[in-house]
Amino acid sequence: MTLISSPTVISNQKDLIPFYRELDSCKRFAMDLEFIPERTYRPVLALIQIATDSEVYIIDPLSNLSLNSLWERVADPNIVKVLHAGREDLNIVFQLSDLIPQNIFDTQIAAGFLGYGYPVGYKNLLLHALNVNINKTESFTDWLARPLSPMQLRYAYEDVSHLLPLADRLIADLNNQNRLSWTLAECASTFAEETFKNRTYHFTKIKGAKVLSRQKLAVLQALCNLRTEEALRTNKPLRIILSDLSLLELSKWDAEDVSTLEKMRGINMDQIKKLENKIIATIKEALALKSEDWPHWPRSERVPEEESLIGDFLYTVLKVDAFASKIAPELLATRSEVQDLVSNFHADCHESKGLSVLQTWRYELVGQKLLTLLSGSEVRIKLNLKGNIPISIAHQDTSKKSN
């Protein structure tokens, strides 16, 4: 079907009824959201763009629409949803509906399996995959302004209208290279239920917290939780409730009453006064915890030099294989995950750790090779600055040699 060249704007509840019928009949749609993240704890949803194979819809959430039926379709496992870099958009859907988005095809993830790089921007991907050039001049426009300008509507249209053709092109290329199942598995993992529900602000995110004792870390975590609860209750950004610096300073003191708070330096008293009683109660409760309930700072044990050297080499092998296979190395494993593989292999426990590089397609592509190298296989390295593959690393499993 041919996509129309202008969007259908929906700002009336009754116009959603035929729109939902079309979504149900198509069994797939593309989606993009425009939102304002800076002013509130929950980003303000300003615009919803939906594309089917035949039409583009611009839905105005500022028009007092009930959108529960749309979020139900985003969570419907029988309908494919196509997005580009969809994590933030889908987090908003979860926050608004408490529903877990399912059956997501992310074109940014798919591009990583086809040599486009990861993460690749939407504009660049469209240009290289479909030879389509879109205008991104309205990226930082005020999407809360009404009425929407023709330029804003055109930007909103282009941001979603090419997603389904792009997905079709990527899926065809993935099928040709037998990588579609890898991509779908990675999308499912990226947008798994736990990624939406795990919203805890951990004390390790606070700069300077590493010097605190375990008991003070317990206080800091309790204050982080209090701040998140207040941000949720008031729908204000975390920094407006209490700054990270205030949290850190509060955790250093055994504050017993409001007068103690007033003597502290480095904190915003305007913020503190609004929550002083809750802060005192939270600190007292945390200080009363038993020592076995105090948190530990995540250990960063010093890696033996020989293990670190092997980790460096194996990560180079992974990057060389990723380059040759035209897969973004970020989708295979991080440097720290490869180091974990080395350390676990050295401790003879690599098979029990469930490392992602040893699972499914990653194991087939590179994990098995890394284990073979760790087992002592001989390696041959060839450099070719003038070729398409500048480095090739071949190996021979010495354990399979005949005596």
C-alpha positions, 0 to 999 in steps of 0.5 A, a space after each residue: 500500500 502507498 503511504 499518504 503524504 500528510 498525517 491525520 491529526 487526532 484530537 477527538 476521542 471518537 476519532 480514535 475508534 477507526 484508528 484502533 480498528 486499523 491498528 488491529 487489522 494491520 497487526 503492526 505499526 510504527 511509533 514515536 513520541 515527543 516529550 519534555 523530560 526536564 520539567 517533571 519526574 515523569 516526562 510530559 507526553 506532548 505528541 504521539 506519532 503512529 504509522 501504519 502501512 497506509 497512513 500516518 496519525 498524529 495524536 494530541 495527548 494534550 486534548 484530554 484523550 483517554 489513551 488506555 486502548 493505545 497502550 494496551 496495543 503497545 503491550 499486545 504480544 500479537 502486534 509488532 511495534 517498530 521504533 528507533 531507539 525506543 527505550 525512553 519512549 517505551 518507559 513513558 508508556 510503562 509509566 503512563 499505563 503500568 503495562 509492559 510493552 511487548 513484541 518490539 522491533 527496534 531499528 537501531 538494534 537491528 542496524 547494529 547487526 548489519 554493519 551500520 554501527 551502534 548506536 546509529 542515529 535515525 537520520 543517518 540510518 535512513 540515509 544509508 539504508 533507504 537513501 532518504 534524507 529527513 530534516 531534524 531542525 525541529 528536534 528541540 522545538 516546544 512540543 507543548 505549544 499549540 497550535 502545532 506549526 506546519 514545520 512541527 507537523 512535517 517533522 512529526 510526520 517524517 519521524 515516523 513515516 519511514 519506520 516501517 519501510 526501514 524495518 522491512 529493509 533491515 528485516 530482509 537484510 537480516 534474513 539474508 544473513 541469517 541474523 533475524 533471530 539474533 535481532 529479535 532475541 536482542 530486542 526481547 532482552 532489551 525490552 524485557 519486563 525487568 528493564 521497565 520495573 527496575 527504577 531504583 536510584 542506587 547510591 553508587 550513582 552519587 558522586 563522592 559516596 564511595 568514601 562512606 562507611 557501610 552504615 552511611 551508605 545505608 543512610 544514603 540509600 534510604 535518602 535516595 529512596 525517599 527522594 524518589 518517593 517524593 518525586 513520584 508523589 509530586 511529579 518533580 525532577 529528582 534534582 528539585 526534590 533534593 540534589 545529589 550533593 545534599 543527599 551525600 552531606 545528609 548521609 554523613 551526619 547523624 541528624 537527630 532533629 531539625 536544628 542539626 540540619 540547619 548547621 550543615 554546610 553544602 546543602 540547599 536549605 530551601 529543599 530541606 525545609 520542605 522535607 525536614 521531618 521525613 528526612 530526620 525519620 529516614 535517617 533515624 530508621 537507617 541508622 537503626 538497621 542491623 550491621 548485616 543489613 548495611 549495603 556494600 559498595 560493589 567490589 572492584 577487585 584488582 585484576 591480576 596483570 596477566 588476566 588483564 593482558 589476556 582480557 585486552 587481547 580477547 576483547 581485540 579478538 572480539 572487535 576484529 570478529 565483529 568488524 569482519 561480521 559487520 556487527 557492532 561489538 557493543 552488541 557482543 560484549 563489553 570489555 568488562 564482560 570479557 574480563 569476567 570471562 577470563 577471570 571465571 575461566 581462570 577460576 574454572 567456573 566459566 560455565 556456571 556464571 551465565 555470561 551473555 557472551 557464552 549464550 545462544 548466538 553470541 556463543 556461536 559467533 565469538 564465545 566459543 572462539 574465546 573459550 578455545 583461545 583461553 584453552 591454549 589454541 595457537 593463534 595466527 595474526 595477519 595485518 592488511 592495511 590495504 584490504 577490506 579486513 585490516 586484521 584477521 586472527 586465525 586459531 587452531 585448537 591444539 587439543 584436537 591435534 593427533 599425537 
